[in-house]
Amino acid sequence: MLAGVGSDGEVALAATAGPDVAVAETEVVAAPPPASAPVPRRGGRRGLVIALILVLVVVAAGGGSAVLANAALNSKYSPGQATLDYFAAQQRGDAAGMMANASFPHEDIRSAFFDKTAVTAMLRTRDNSNLKGVKVLSIVGVDTNTSQVVVSMTWGGSNRTAKYTVRRDKSQTHYVFYNSWRLEVPSNTINFSLPNQPGLVTVDGIIVSSKFVQAISGYHTVTMTANSFYDSSSRVANVVDAETTVKLDGNISNAAMGAVGASVNDTLNNHCDAAKYFECPGHTYSAPNDGQIWYLQEPGYPEIDFKTYVFTLTGDPTAGMKLVVGTEAGQLTASGTCATTLTVNGGQKYGFTGTWTATMTWKGSSITQTDVKFDCAAAKA
């Protein structure tokens, strides 16, 4: 059988037989073309597959860039970078930057010294920003959330190497997969050695009420404020790597010295009991008119006969005196040397030296009581 396709699209089939067989012809009309294929809906499985294929194509095409981006993010959000960022912020005096990369595990001890205000105050001490050459030497993972970072640096002019604990901050997430890290800032104890009856003590301007305080690792300015007895004084405490003791001796103020001197001079010159003491400065003593010869026995001289005599202070007995603040509130003691001239019968003069001591009570803003013991004719001048 032969088959052919005509120009009009019809298919013709013909059977061929021998010479005695009749030939019959039959036409077969072709079937109509099928309807158009349905269009898939957006978002269907096929769309998802296509989207995934496109993503794979993009990643395959730019695989190197993706790897680099991932490495950059891993580096940016890492224990080592958090450590570097903390010290970089400290170097530029940026309290907010320090807080963003730090945690303070000892803040429950004294929260006033571990908040942003305390960090800002701490940065006023210049040694804290005197940081150079901060380098990460090693990073050792303790677990998935904790690392130990060893850094080297020059801080306050001293070379140091230190190990810091750095922990993952799961509350801070970036680009879905990357957490922030926070350096645990260590703290150390500042002890205070203070004089009796000290003024208020502050650390970086924050008042403390005990003889020690726990503070952030670094340098801190310890100040004793002025009071009735002392001038203000300050020292810088270095607690970068260990606790320390700051000694504030307390300088007696000029005002206190002046008040004490005035009180001692007033007592010696104006409140000496001449009936009790025979050497009250400025008082003229007279021998009894009983027909007898009266005399004085003074160091370094033979008997000094007199009808009248008077001791006069030579110079200021409080010049160069020593003042000691007692342990009890308002208690003071002072001591010094004194010199006197004895004038007998209005003309004969004799010179002497000696010492004095005084106890005083200071209440409020002034001295309320002064008792002076003196012997200003203890030795020949």
C-alpha positions, 0 to 999 in steps of 0.5 A, spaced: 500 500 500 502 506 498 500 513 502 501 520 500 500 527 503 497 532 498 498 539 498 491 540 502 493 536 507 489 530 506 492 523 506 491 518 500 492 511 501 492 506 495 492 499 494 496 496 488 494 489 486 495 485 480 493 486 473 486 482 474 484 486 480 481 492 480 484 498 484 479 502 489 481 509 492 479 512 499 480 519 502 481 519 509 481 526 512 486 528 517 483 530 525 483 537 527 489 540 531 489 539 539 486 545 543 492 550 546 496 547 552 493 551 559 497 556 562 500 554 569 498 559 575 503 564 578 506 561 585 505 554 583 510 548 584 512 549 577 514 557 579 517 555 585 522 550 581 523 555 576 525 560 582 530 555 585 533 554 579 534 561 578 537 562 585 542 556 583 544 559 577 545 566 580 549 563 586 553 558 581 555 564 577 557 569 583 559 563 587 566 567 589 562 573 591 557 569 596 563 566 599 567 573 600 560 576 603 559 570 608 567 571 610 566 578 611 560 577 615 563 572 619 569 576 621 565 582 622 560 579 627 566 575 631 569 574 638 575 578 635 572 583 632 568 585 638 574 585 642 577 590 637 571 594 637 571 595 644 578 598 645 577 602 639 571 605 642 575 606 648 581 609 645 577 614 641 573 616 648 566 613 645 562 610 651 556 608 647 561 604 643 564 601 649 557 599 651 555 596 645 561 591 645 561 589 652 558 586 658 559 587 665 559 581 669 560 584 676 555 590 675 551 587 681 556 588 686 555 596 685 551 598 679 553 605 679 560 603 677 558 599 671 553 603 667 554 608 661 554 614 666 560 610 669 564 609 663 563 616 660 566 618 667 572 613 667 574 616 660 575 623 663 581 620 666 586 620 660 590 614 661 584 610 659 584 613 652 592 612 651 591 605 648 596 603 642 597 597 638 591 593 640 592 586 636 588 579 637 593 574 638 589 568 639 582 566 639 580 559 642 572 557 642 570 554 649 563 552 646 559 555 641 557 561 645 563 563 648 570 564 646 577 566 649 580 572 646 588 573 647 590 581 645 596 585 646 596 592 647 600 598 650 596 601 655 598 607 659 605 607 656 605 599 659 605 593 654 601 588 656 597 581 654 591 579 657 585 574 656 578 576 655 572 572 655 567 574 649 560 571 649 555 571 643 549 575 644 543 572 642 539 578 642 542 581 637 541 578 630 544 580 623 542 578 616 538 572 619 544 568 621 549 572 625 549 574 632 553 580 636 558 578 641 560 582 647 567 582 651 566 581 658 569 587 661 573 585 668 573 589 674 578 590 680 578 593 687 580 600 689 582 600 696 582 607 700 587 609 705 584 615 708 586 620 714 581 621 720 575 625 719 576 625 711 572 629 706 567 625 701 570 620 697 569 619 689 571 615 684 570 618 677 566 623 680 561 618 683 560 618 691 562 612 695 561 610 702 565 604 704 573 604 704 573 600 697 569 599 691 569 594 685 570 598 678 571 597 671 578 594 669 582 601 667 584 607 670 580 611 675 580 618 679 579 617 686 578 624 690 577 626 697 573 632 697 575 638 701 572 639 708 573 643 715 580 640 715 583 638 709 584 641 702 581 636 696 586 631 693 586 626 688 590 620 685 589 616 679 588 608 681 591 603 676 586 597 676 587 595 669 590 588 671 589 587 679 586 591 685 590 597 688 590 601 694 590 609 693 593 613 699 590 620 700 594 623 706 590 629 706 593 636 706 591 640 712 587 646 709 590 653 710 583 655 713 584 650 718 591 652 720 589 659 720 583 658 725 587 653 729 593 658 730 588 664 732 585 660 737 591 658 740 594 665 740 588 667 743 588 662 749 595 663 750 594 671 750 587 672 753 585 666 757 591 664 761 589 663 768 594 668 772 592 665 779 594 658 777 600 659 772 606 664 774 608 664 766 601 667 763 604 671 757 603 679 758 601 679 765 605 683 770 606 679 776 608 683 783 612 680 789 608 681 795 609 687 799 611 683 806 618 686 806 621 679 804 625 678 797 622 674 792 625 671 786 624 666 780 628 660 779 629 659 771 633 654 767 640 657 766 640 662 770 641 664 778 636 666 782 632 672 779 630 677 784 624 681 783 619 686 785 615 685 778 616 681 772 612 679 766 613 674 760 612 676 753 611 671 747 617 672 742 614 671 735 608 667 733 608 660 737 603 657 732 608 658 726 610 651 724 606 648 728 603 641 727 596 639 727 593 632 727 586 630 726 583 625 731 579 619 730 573 622 734 568 627 730 571 634 731 577 632 735 584 636 733 590 636 737 596 641 735 603 642 738 609 647 737 615 651 740 615 658 743 619 663 745 619 668 751 622 674 754 622 675 761 622 682 763 624 683 771 623 690 774 621 693 768 628 693 765 632 686 766 631 681 760 632 674 760 630 669 754 627 662 754 624 657 749 619 651 750 613 648 747 606 648 747 600 643 746 593 644 745 586 640 744 581 643 740 573 641 739 571 643 732 563 643 731 560 646 725 565 651 721 569 653 727 573 651 734 568 651 740 573 650 745 581 650 746 585 648 752 593 649 751 598 646 756 605 650 755 612 651 758 615 657 754 620 658 759 623 650 759 630 652 757 635 658 757 635 661 750 
